[in-house]
């Protein structure tokens, strides 16, 4: 070590001086020749951890150094911390310092793009030692989290360490050690204990991350998936909903703080009118759409709470019941927060409005998660029953991009869910089209309409907004197909969109609330006849050879045929009546339907649609990234 380095160490704290020497490659016996290694580490862990220094020092250390000259030093630090985190008494400062040091080291090292074997080399000293070290590590985490006698602050530290490890290891092979030891009981203890319930956000996140380790090929092997599916612990699920609601509300408010889109009141509307009449404002342009760049860093990391909500809702029917419970008549009206279902719809509206604004992959990933969450909701009879039969829900939805949704009085929550779909359909039509997200959105619409017709629920809703959005999607595809950048799926998207409109027409009397609403649907379809004609041409252009025939192709063709019969029939009636304006055409069409009814074609929607919500595998990398960012 140079004279300058020695002088600098003499002016530093003992903590800084010791770690500087360690990172210069000096072994404990070289730094403190009069102490054995055990005494050296014990003395070091008695010192207050200077986290900023240690984080900076580890962050600036290159991956090659970690696997080369510093590997034994790093391994020594980790093993010493693991030893004292496991064996020190609860009132021994070495225990808390060891956990804190482990957290800092894990976070910094796991950000270096390590492979699975490299993680085992640095943390365990080699692949052959990994079983012992990682089994001891998960045992320590389990023991402290489940120990009611441990200080809440220490249990919180260990919980954050577990999140860092699981998020940092991600899908690498060492993650399997967290499947071998079932941490579900101790995570539940953290969530349901009064002393630690404030840490529910991190505990729920940890559970969701664990449930997603190699999820696609380990559904039967992952104990956390089975535990989430089978648990009947009401206290656990109520606490998850409680914490999720606060987090989701904070994320939505983050959007609102960037651009206030509060629905106008009589006072604000009158004030805006007076302001616009000022002489200096009379000719001024006042854009309503905020610049899209304002939202480029949205959503905030707390949005990752949607992942545990999705995991519980998708496989646990008891959780679905608890999820909608606050919507009932006995709900606490004094709470400053709306029930979680309403907050989830509010947040989804912002995610879906802004997803493609800046083509940020992270924002699009969150929008996909929101769409999957909405699809899970509409595939649950429990949730759909609550969403359709609650009639006085005031749910705030995003109003930050034109065209705005119509303002509505309190209504059924299913209307807000349909509005979320309209927001996605409207605001994400770009050259780089998220085709499979659009397919999910169309499936949400189909599932809602199918449920309404099955239950014969005539829903009061601004239906024209949905019809225009769906037909607008078809028109966009027909006109832009040659320049769209996609990974395929256009043909499927057209087919499924056509089927939604066919279902609406076929069962319009069971879904729509009035004769006028039926007439408006038919009118929107008839005046878009050219759009539907283009779909037939486009499907023929995109079709694969007959040997590659796919299920649904004939159904979509039959649906288009149904729609073509309607458009031709009413186009002739309108033309013969000499109607030259939209209002006159609508009157002609209304008179015809009232006199003869809507004589529609074959009903293609008899069978209940299968559940189609997917695992959110593509989202997990962002869950790891944001989970890690949230940890200290």
Secondary structure, DSSP 4 states (H G I P E B T S, - for coil): --HHHHHHHHHS-HHHHHHHHHHTT--HHHH-TTS-HHHHHHHHHHSPP-HHHHHHHHHHS-HHHHHTTTHHHHHHHHHHHHHHHHHS-TT-HHHHHHHHHHHHHHHHHHTS---HHHHHHHHHSSGGGHHHHHHHHHHHHHHHHH-TTS-HHHHHHHHHHHHHHHHHHTTSGGGGHHHHS--HHHHHHHHHSTTTGGGHHHHHHHHHHHHTTTGGG-TTT-HHHHHHHH---HHHHHHHHHHHHHHHHHHHHHHHHHS--PPPPHHHHHHHHHHHTSTTTTT-----SPPGGGGTTPSPGGGGHHHHHHHHHHH-HHHHHHHHHTTSTTS-TT-SSPPHHHHHHHHHHHHHHHTTSS--HHHHHHHHHHHHHHHHHHT-HHHHHHHHH---B-------SSSPPPP--SB-HHHHHHHHHHHHHHHT--SB--HHHHHHHHHHHHHHHHHHHHHT--B-S-HHHHHHHHHHHHHHHHHHTTT-B-SS-HHHHHHHHHHHHHHHHHTHHHHBSSHHHHHHHHHHHHTTHHHHHHHHHHHHHHPPPGGG--TTHHHHHHHHHHHHHHHHHHHHHHHHTT--SHHHHHHHHHHHHHHH----------SPPPP-PPP-GGGHHHHHHHHHHH--
